[in-house]
Amino acid sequence: MSDSSRDTAEGAGWGAPEPGAYRQLVPAAPGRKLSWLDPRTLWLARNGILAALFGDPTGRTRGRWVAQQAAVGAPADKVIRRPDPDRFAFLVAGDTGEGGEPQYAVVPGLLRVGQDTQFMIIASDVIYPVGATDDYGDKFFRPYQDYPAPIYAVPGNHDWYEDLRGFMRVFCDDAPPLPPEARPRRLTRAWLRELLWHRPSPVDEAGFAQARKLRSAPAQFSVQPGPYWAIDAGPIRIVGIDTGLLGTVDAEQAAWLREVSRDPRPKILVTGRPLYADGAPRPTPIEGGGTVDDIVRDPAHRYVAAIGGDIHNYQRYPIRVDGDRTIQYIVAGGGGAFTHATHTIPPVDLPGVTEDDFRCYPLRGDSLAFYSRIYARRTRLRRFFALTEAQAAAVVAERLKDRPARPAETPALVTRRTRLVATLLGTGRRPRRTPRLRLPLRKLYTGLLSPSCATHAPPFFKSFLRIDVTPQALHIRCHAATGHLAQELDPPVEDEVTIPLT
């Protein structure tokens, strides 16, 4: 097994290793590279802001999609019943569809690790920036054309920016467009929202039909009953929920979730928004009261893991509930989009979970080194901003008052410059005199600075999950994808956990 980032700097992708073969997969003539600094991109993705300001129509639109699917024969319980054996494996990758080098860098390792898996699940944001149907060619069909099994998905907020139109065509048996609704009364909040709303783009039908041929083998075919669903596979049930534009669940979907959760099998939740992330709970509110996490924690429902996308890295929180029962809360959003920082995550101190129990990828030190080099290049202040991976690991260890996550032959000296760069880049620390600054810095990185730091050069610090299932246990492994050949040929395991089912 190859070294991981916890073993060596080379295992993390630092140094000058041989470039990966993923570059041969990237389209020869790609369209305009996605940039989150481009005002055109931000304007296209305006629907989330409009929903927050003028009311979120996601629940109503979702209900219309579900009703339309039911009318054409989708199962009423929305359960996909697969003929998988008691022992099988599947893949999970979140936030995949930017269409650039980081997404394609995941593909060789994913195909290698997943060659004997039964299916794959995309957890959130299949297509950036707005889920357009025409973008599925280079951002879904082409990268996964050689994955031999079916792919299911739960939508993320970006898939909703065109009212889920592309998602429903691809994953729900070419669902036709929804009929138009009556216009809202003039000079109301809903009227103003509709006036500014981004509508689905016209579709190049010939191009879309050609793109679909890339994944047209009978073994690759799948149909899901809507944007939320359950899969009965071997001894487990996998439940996928749609959290829409703003990370909430409507009352109709919540009623279904409670009903489908009563099945006696052990369960995994797959959600567009994680229930724990960046050191804090995010329980996902339900219209009318309660949260998704309330349903997950109910011992009668037998959830053993909750996996969410939206945050573009890997995190794992083994949360103890009801005494000796543990639920693994996992962030799995490293499938291809720009990397969200982990160095801004403060020391984890949750009920039953400490820093020793928490896992993340990239490691905080690698995240700080990654960001410092990008800011050094962007600001042209290389001598000030740029930190080596050893310097970044040392200052992170100092901030956490913990040993370095990766052994170093000679510990790097932590200087005043190193500490200042770490502070400017929002490195998390234990509570001190200025705790009010930590949350705004993390929000600034997540909402603004991380998207501006998209890079097209390795190491990418991408990841995906392989989950092996037996009647006795689940074995979850997080595999890394750096963009270097060594990690393509033997994708390192950055984290793994075994969950008993009996």
C-alpha positions as CSV (number, residue, x, y, z in Angstrom):
1,M,0.0,0.0,0.0
2,S,1.3,3.4,-0.9
3,D,2.1,6.1,1.7
4,S,-0.7,8.4,2.7
5,S,-0.4,12.1,3.7
6,R,-0.2,10.9,7.3
7,D,3.0,8.9,6.5
8,T,5.1,11.2,4.4
9,A,5.2,14.5,2.5
10,E,5.5,12.6,-0.7
11,G,2.4,10.6,0.1
12,A,0.6,13.9,0.4
13,G,1.7,14.8,-3.1
14,W,4.4,17.3,-2.2
15,G,7.7,17.5,-4.0
16,A,8.1,16.8,-7.7
17,P,6.6,13.4,-8.4
18,E,5.6,12.2,-11.9
19,P,2.4,13.8,-13.1
20,G,-0.7,11.6,-13.4
21,A,-2.3,10.2,-16.5
22,Y,-5.5,12.0,-15.8
23,R,-4.5,14.8,-18.1
24,Q,-5.1,12.5,-21.0
25,L,-8.8,12.3,-19.9
26,V,-9.4,16.1,-19.8
27,P,-11.3,17.2,-22.9
28,A,-8.9,18.4,-25.6
29,A,-11.0,21.6,-26.3
30,P,-12.7,22.3,-23.0
31,G,-15.1,25.3,-22.6
32,R,-14.3,28.3,-20.5
33,K,-12.7,27.3,-17.2
34,L,-15.0,27.8,-14.3
35,S,-13.9,30.7,-12.1
36,W,-15.7,31.7,-8.9
37,L,-14.2,35.2,-9.3
38,D,-15.9,35.7,-12.6
39,P,-19.0,38.1,-12.1
40,R,-20.8,36.1,-14.9
41,T,-20.5,32.9,-12.8
42,L,-21.8,34.7,-9.6
43,W,-24.7,36.2,-11.6
44,L,-25.7,32.7,-12.9
45,A,-25.7,31.3,-9.4
46,R,-27.9,34.1,-7.9
47,N,-30.9,31.9,-7.1
48,G,-29.6,30.9,-3.7
49,I,-29.3,34.5,-2.6
50,L,-32.8,35.3,-4.1
51,A,-34.3,32.3,-2.2
52,A,-32.8,33.5,1.1
53,L,-34.0,37.1,0.5
54,F,-37.5,36.5,-1.0
55,G,-38.5,33.0,0.1
56,D,-37.3,29.5,-1.0
57,P,-39.5,27.9,-3.6
58,T,-37.5,24.6,-3.5
59,G,-40.1,22.6,-1.5
60,R,-42.9,23.4,-3.8
61,T,-40.9,22.7,-7.0
62,R,-39.6,19.5,-5.5
63,G,-43.1,18.4,-4.7
64,R,-44.1,19.0,-8.3
65,W,-41.2,16.9,-9.6
66,V,-42.1,14.1,-7.2
67,A,-45.8,14.2,-8.3
68,Q,-44.8,14.1,-11.9
69,Q,-42.6,11.1,-11.4
70,A,-45.4,9.3,-9.5
71,A,-47.7,10.0,-12.4
72,V,-45.4,8.1,-14.8
73,G,-44.9,5.1,-12.6
74,A,-42.2,5.8,-10.1
75,P,-42.6,3.6,-7.0
76,A,-44.7,5.3,-4.3
77,D,-42.2,4.4,-1.5
78,K,-39.3,5.7,-3.7
79,V,-37.2,2.6,-2.9
80,I,-34.8,1.2,-5.5
81,R,-34.6,-2.5,-4.8
82,R,-31.3,-3.9,-6.1
83,P,-30.3,-7.6,-6.4
84,D,-26.9,-7.1,-4.6
85,P,-25.5,-10.0,-2.5
86,D,-24.9,-9.8,1.2
87,R,-21.3,-8.9,0.5
88,F,-20.7,-6.0,-1.9
89,A,-19.0,-2.6,-2.2
90,F,-20.0,0.8,-3.6
91,L,-18.4,4.2,-4.1
92,V,-19.3,7.7,-2.8
93,A,-18.0,10.9,-4.3
94,G,-19.3,14.4,-3.5
95,D,-19.3,17.7,-5.2
96,T,-17.8,16.4,-8.4
97,G,-18.8,18.5,-11.4
98,E,-16.5,21.4,-12.1
99,G,-15.2,19.7,-15.2
100,G,-11.5,20.7,-14.7
101,E,-8.3,19.0,-13.9
102,P,-9.2,18.4,-10.2
103,Q,-12.3,16.4,-11.1
104,Y,-10.5,14.4,-13.8
105,A,-7.6,13.7,-11.4
106,V,-10.0,11.7,-9.2
107,V,-11.0,9.4,-12.1
108,P,-8.1,7.0,-12.5
109,G,-7.9,6.1,-8.8
110,L,-11.7,5.9,-8.5
111,L,-11.8,3.5,-11.5
112,R,-9.0,1.4,-10.0
113,V,-10.5,1.2,-6.5
114,G,-14.0,0.9,-7.8
115,Q,-13.5,-1.8,-10.5
116,D,-15.5,-4.4,-8.5
117,T,-18.1,-2.1,-6.9
118,Q,-21.8,-2.5,-7.6
119,F,-22.7,1.2,-8.0
120,M,-21.6,4.7,-7.2
121,I,-23.4,7.6,-5.4
122,I,-22.7,11.3,-6.0
123,A,-23.4,13.2,-2.9
124,S,-24.3,16.8,-3.8
125,D,-23.5,19.2,-6.6
126,V,-23.2,16.9,-9.6
127,I,-22.8,19.9,-11.9
128,Y,-21.3,23.4,-11.4
129,P,-22.0,26.2,-11.5
130,V,-25.8,25.9,-12.1
131,G,-26.6,22.3,-13.0
132,A,-27.1,23.1,-16.7
133,T,-28.1,20.2,-18.9
134,D,-25.5,21.0,-21.5
135,D,-22.7,20.8,-18.8
136,Y,-23.4,17.1,-18.2
137,G,-21.3,16.1,-21.2
138,D,-17.8,17.1,-19.9
139,K,-18.7,17.1,-16.2
140,F,-20.5,13.8,-15.8
141,F,-20.8,11.5,-18.9
142,R,-17.2,11.9,-20.0
143,P,-15.3,11.6,-16.7
144,Y,-17.3,8.5,-15.6
145,Q,-17.7,6.9,-19.0
146,D,-15.5,4.0,-18.0
147,Y,-17.2,3.3,-14.6
148,P,-19.0,0.1,-15.5
149,A,-21.9,0.2,-12.9
150,P,-24.9,2.5,-12.3
151,I,-24.5,6.0,-10.7
152,Y,-27.1,7.5,-8.4
153,A,-27.1,11.0,-7.0
154,V,-28.6,13.4,-4.5
155,P,-28.7,17.0,-5.7
156,G,-26.8,19.9,-4.2
157,N,-27.7,23.5,-4.1
158,H,-25.9,24.1,-7.5
159,D,-28.0,21.5,-9.2
160,W,-31.0,23.5,-8.1
161,Y,-29.9,26.7,-9.7
162,E,-31.8,25.7,-12.9
163,D,-34.7,24.2,-10.9
164,L,-33.2,20.7,-11.1
165,R,-34.0,20.4,-14.8
166,G,-30.7,18.8,-15.9
167,F,-30.6,16.5,-12.8
168,M,-34.1,15.1,-13.5
169,R,-33.3,14.4,-17.1
170,V,-30.1,12.5,-16.4
171,F,-31.1,10.6,-13.3
172,C,-34.8,10.2,-13.5
173,D,-35.4,8.7,-16.9
174,D,-35.4,11.9,-19.0
175,A,-38.1,13.5,-16.9
176,P,-39.9,16.2,-19.0
177,P,-39.9,19.8,-18.0
178,L,-42.5,20.9,-15.4
179,P,-45.4,22.9,-16.8
180,P,-45.3,26.6,-16.1
181,E,-47.0,27.9,-12.9
182,A,-49.3,30.9,-12.6
183,R,-47.4,34.1,-12.1
184,P,-47.4,35.5,-8.5
185,R,-49.2,38.7,-7.7
186,R,-47.4,41.9,-8.7
187,L,-45.2,43.8,-6.3
188,T,-45.0,40.8,-3.8
189,R,-41.8,39.2,-2.6
190,A,-42.5,36.1,-4.8
191,W,-43.1,38.4,-7.8
192,L,-39.7,40.1,-7.3
193,R,-38.0,36.7,-6.8
194,E,-39.5,35.4,-10.0
195,L,-38.6,38.6,-11.9
196,L,-34.9,38.1,-11.1
197,W,-34.8,34.2,-11.1
198,H,-32.3,32.4,-13.3
199,R,-34.2,30.1,-15.7
200,P,-33.0,26.9,-17.2
201,S,-30.8,27.5,-20.3
202,P,-31.8,26.2,-23.8
203,V,-30.5,22.7,-24.4
204,D,-28.3,21.5,-27.3
205,E,-30.3,18.4,-27.8
206,A,-28.0,16.9,-30.4
207,G,-24.9,17.5,-28.1
208,F,-26.8,16.1,-25.1
209,A,-27.8,12.9,-27.0
210,Q,-24.2,12.4,-28.1
211,A,-22.9,12.9,-24.6
212,R,-25.4,10.3,-23.2
213,K,-23.8,7.7,-25.5
214,L,-20.7,7.8,-23.3
215,R,-22.6,6.0,-20.5
216,S,-25.0,3.9,-22.5
217,A,-24.0,0.3,-21.7
218,P,-26.9,-1.7,-20.1
219,A,-24.9,-2.3,-16.9
220,Q,-24.5,1.5,-16.5
221,F,-28.2,2.2,-16.7
222,S,-30.1,3.4,-13.7
223,V,-33.3,5.2,-12.9
224,Q,-34.1,6.8,-9.6
225,P,-37.6,7.8,-8.6
226,G,-36.8,11.5,-7.9
227,P,-34.4,13.8,-6.2
228,Y,-34.7,11.8,-2.9
229,W,-34.8,8.0,-2.7
230,A,-33.8,4.9,-0.8
231,I,-31.7,1.9,-2.0
232,D,-32.1,-1.5,-0.6
233,A,-28.8,-3.2,-1.2
234,G,-27.8,-6.5,0.4
235,P,-28.2,-6.2,4.2
236,I,-28.5,-2.4,4.3
237,R,-30.7,0.5,3.3
238,I,-29.1,3.7,1.9
239,V,-31.3,6.8,2.2
240,G,-30.6,9.8,0.0
241,I,-32.3,13.1,0.8
242,D,-32.5,16.4,-1.1
243,T,-31.6,19.6,0.9
244,G,-32.4,22.0,-1.9
245,L,-31.0,25.5,-2.3
246,L,-30.8,26.5,1.4
247,G,-30.1,23.2,3.2
248,T,-33.6,22.4,4.4
249,V,-36.1,19.6,4.0
250,D,-39.8,20.2,3.2
251,A,-42.6,18.6,5.2
252,E,-43.5,16.1,2.4
253,Q,-40.0,14.7,2.1
254,A,-39.6,14.6,5.9
255,A,-42.7,12.5,6.2
256,W,-41.3,10.1,3.6
257,L,-37.9,10.1,5.5
258,R,-39.6,9.1,8.8
259,E,-41.5,6.4,7.1
260,V,-38.6,4.9,5.1
261,S,-36.4,5.1,8.2
262,R,-38.7,2.6,10.1
263,D,-37.4,-0.3,8.0
264,P,-35.4,-2.6,10.4
265,R,-32.2,-2.8,8.3
266,P,-29.1,-0.8,9.3
267,K,-29.0,2.5,7.3
268,I,-26.6,5.0,5.8
269,L,-27.9,8.6,5.1
270,V,-26.6,10.4,2.1
271,T,-27.4,14.1,2.1
272,G,-26.6,17.2,0.1
273,R,-25.5,19.0,3.3
274,P,-23.5,17.3,6.1
275,L,-24.9,17.0,9.6
276,Y,-21.5,17.8,11.1
277,A,-18.8,19.9,9.5
278,D,-16.0,22.2,10.5
279,G,-16.2,21.2,14.1
280,A,-19.9,21.9,14.7
281,P,-23.3,20.3,14.3
282,R,-25.5,21.2,11.3
283,P,-28.6,19.2,12.0
284,T,-30.6,20.3,8.9
285,P,-34.0,21.9,9.8
286,I,-37.3,20.3,8.7
287,E,-40.3,22.5,7.6
288,G,-42.7,22.4,10.5
289,G,-40.2,21.6,13.1
290,G,-37.5,19.1,14.0
291,T,-34.3,18.2,12.2
292,V,-32.9,15.5,10.0
293,D,-30.4,14.6,12.8
294,D,-33.3,13.9,15.1
295,I,-34.4,11.2,12.7
296,V,-30.9,9.9,12.3
297,R,-30.3,9.7,16.1
298,D,-33.5,7.8,16.8
299,P,-32.3,4.3,17.8
300,A,-35.3,2.7,16.3
301,H,-34.1,3.8,12.8
302,R,-30.7,2.1,13.1
303,Y,-28.6,4.7,11.2
304,V,-24.9,3.9,11.5
305,A,-23.5,6.7,9.3
306,A,-24.5,10.0,7.7
307,I,-22.5,11.1,4.7
308,G,-22.9,14.6,3.2
309,G,-21.3,16.7,0.5
310,D,-21.3,20.5,0.0
311,I,-18.0,21.0,1.9
312,H,-15.2,20.2,-0.4
313,N,-12.9,18.1,1.7
314,Y,-13.1,15.0,3.9
315,Q,-14.0,15.0,7.6
316,R,-15.2,12.3,10.0
317,Y,-16.8,12.7,13.5
318,P,-17.6,9.5,15.4
319,I,-20.4,10.9,17.6
320,R,-21.5,8.8,20.5
321,V,-25.3,8.8,21.0
322,D,-27.5,6.9,23.5
323,G,-24.6,5.7,25.6
324,D,-22.6,3.1,23.7
325,R,-24.0,3.7,20.2
326,T,-21.8,5.6,17.7
327,I,-22.9,7.2,14.4
328,Q,-20.1,8.1,12.0
329,Y,-20.8,11.6,10.6
330,I,-18.8,12.1,7.4
331,V,-18.1,15.0,5.0
332,A,-17.3,13.6,1.6
333,G,-17.1,16.5,-0.7
334,G,-13.7,16.0,-2.2
335,G,-14.8,14.6,-5.6
336,G,-13.6,17.3,-7.9
337,A,-14.6,20.9,-6.9
338,F,-12.1,23.5,-5.4
339,T,-10.7,22.5,-2.0
340,H,-12.2,23.9,1.1
341,A,-9.7,24.7,3.8
342,T,-9.3,22.3,6.7
343,H,-6.7,24.5,8.6
344,T,-9.5,26.8,9.6
345,I,-11.3,24.0,11.6
346,P,-10.7,24.7,15.3
347,P,-9.7,21.9,17.7
348,V,-12.7,19.6,17.8
349,D,-14.4,19.5,21.2
350,L,-17.8,17.9,20.8
351,P,-19.8,15.7,23.2
352,G,-18.0,12.4,23.0
353,V,-15.6,13.5,20.3
354,T,-12.2,15.1,20.8
355,E,-9.4,16.1,18.5
356,D,-7.9,12.6,18.9
357,D,-11.1,11.1,17.4
358,F,-11.5,13.6,14.5
359,R,-10.1,12.9,11.1
360,C,-9.8,15.2,8.0
361,Y,-8.2,15.3,4.6
362,P,-6.2,17.3,3.6
363,L,-4.4,17.4,6.9
364,R,-4.6,20.9,8.4
365,G,-0.9,21.5,7.8
366,D,-1.2,20.5,4.2
367,S,-4.2,22.7,3.8
368,L,-2.3,25.7,5.2
369,A,0.7,25.1,3.0
370,F,-1.6,24.7,0.0
371,Y,-3.4,28.0,0.7
372,S,-0.2,29.9,1.5
373,R,1.3,29.0,-1.8
374,I,-1.8,30.1,-3.7
375,Y,-1.8,33.4,-1.9
376,A,1.9,33.8,-2.4
377,R,1.3,33.4,-6.1
378,R,-1.8,35.6,-6.3
379,T,-0.3,38.5,-4.3
380,R,3.2,38.1,-5.6
381,L,4.5,38.1,-2.0
382,R,6.1,34.7,-2.2
383,R,8.8,35.4,0.4
384,F,6.2,36.4,2.9
385,F,3.2,34.1,2.3
386,A,4.7,30.8,1.1
387,L,5.1,28.1,3.7
388,T,6.7,24.8,3.3
389,E,4.6,21.8,4.2
390,A,7.0,21.3,7.3
391,Q,6.5,24.9,8.4
392,A,2.8,24.7,8.0
393,A,2.6,21.4,9.9
394,A,4.7,22.8,12.7
395,V,2.6,26.0,13.2
396,V,-0.7,24.0,13.1
397,A,0.7,21.6,15.7
398,E,1.6,24.6,17.9
399,R,-1.9,26.1,17.5
400,L,-3.5,22.7,18.4
401,K,-1.1,22.1,21.2
402,D,-0.8,18.6,19.7
403,R,1.9,16.5,18.0
404,P,2.2,16.9,14.3
405,A,-0.1,14.7,12.3
406,R,2.8,13.5,10.1
407,P,6.2,12.6,11.5
408,A,9.0,15.0,10.5
409,E,12.7,14.1,10.5
410,T,13.6,17.6,11.6
411,P,10.8,19.7,13.1
412,A,10.6,23.1,11.3
413,L,11.2,26.2,13.3
414,V,8.1,28.2,14.0
415,T,8.9,31.9,13.4
416,R,7.0,35.1,13.8
417,R,6.4,35.2,10.0
418,T,5.0,31.7,10.1
419,R,2.6,32.5,12.9
420,L,1.5,35.7,11.2
421,V,0.8,33.9,7.9
422,A,-1.1,31.2,9.8
423,T,-3.2,33.9,11.5
424,L,-3.9,35.8,8.3
425,L,-5.0,32.6,6.6
426,G,-7.4,31.8,9.5
427,T,-5.7,28.8,11.1
428,G,-7.9,27.5,13.8
429,R,-6.7,27.6,17.4
430,R,-7.8,26.8,20.9
431,P,-10.0,29.4,22.5
432,R,-8.0,32.4,23.7
433,R,-8.8,36.1,24.2
434,T,-10.4,36.7,20.8
435,P,-12.8,33.8,20.2
436,R,-15.2,36.1,18.3
437,L,-12.8,36.2,15.3
438,R,-12.7,32.5,14.7
439,L,-16.2,32.0,13.2
440,P,-16.1,35.0,10.9
441,L,-12.7,33.9,9.5
442,R,-14.0,30.3,8.9
443,K,-17.1,31.7,7.2
444,L,-15.0,34.0,5.1
445,Y,-12.8,31.1,3.9
446,T,-15.8,28.8,3.2
447,G,-17.9,31.4,1.4
448,L,-15.4,33.6,-0.4
449,L,-11.7,32.8,-0.2
450,S,-11.8,29.0,-0.8
451,P,-13.6,29.4,-4.1
452,S,-11.1,32.0,-5.2
453,C,-8.3,29.5,-4.6
454,A,-9.2,26.9,-7.2
455,T,-6.0,25.5,-8.7
456,H,-5.2,23.5,-11.8
457,A,-1.9,22.1,-10.6
458,P,-1.3,19.1,-8.2
459,P,-1.5,18.3,-5.4
460,F,-5.3,18.6,-5.5
461,F,-6.1,16.9,-2.2
462,K,-9.3,15.3,-3.7
463,S,-10.9,12.2,-2.2
464,F,-13.6,9.6,-2.6
465,L,-15.0,6.8,-0.4
466,R,-15.2,3.0,-0.9
467,I,-17.7,1.3,1.4
468,D,-17.5,-2.5,1.7
469,V,-20.6,-4.1,3.1
470,T,-21.1,-7.5,4.9
471,P,-23.9,-8.7,7.1
472,Q,-21.6,-8.1,10.1
473,A,-20.0,-4.7,9.3
474,L,-19.4,-1.7,7.0
475,H,-15.8,-0.8,6.2
476,I,-15.4,2.8,5.0
477,R,-12.2,3.9,3.4
478,C,-11.3,7.4,2.3
479,H,-8.9,7.3,-0.7
480,A,-6.8,10.3,-1.8
481,A,-6.4,11.7,-5.3
482,T,-3.5,14.2,-5.6
483,G,-3.0,14.3,-9.4
484,H,0.3,12.5,-9.2
485,L,0.9,9.1,-10.9
486,A,1.9,7.2,-7.7
487,Q,-1.5,8.0,-6.1
488,E,-3.3,7.1,-9.3
489,L,-1.7,3.7,-9.5
490,D,-2.3,2.9,-5.8
491,P,-4.7,5.4,-4.2
492,P,-3.6,5.8,-0.6
493,V,-6.0,5.3,2.2
494,E,-6.3,8.5,4.2
495,D,-8.8,7.2,6.8
496,E,-10.7,4.1,7.4
497,V,-13.3,2.9,9.9
498,T,-15.2,-0.3,10.5
499,I,-18.8,0.0,11.7
500,P,-20.4,-3.1,13.3
501,L,-23.9,-3.9,12.1
502,T,-24.7,-6.7,14.6
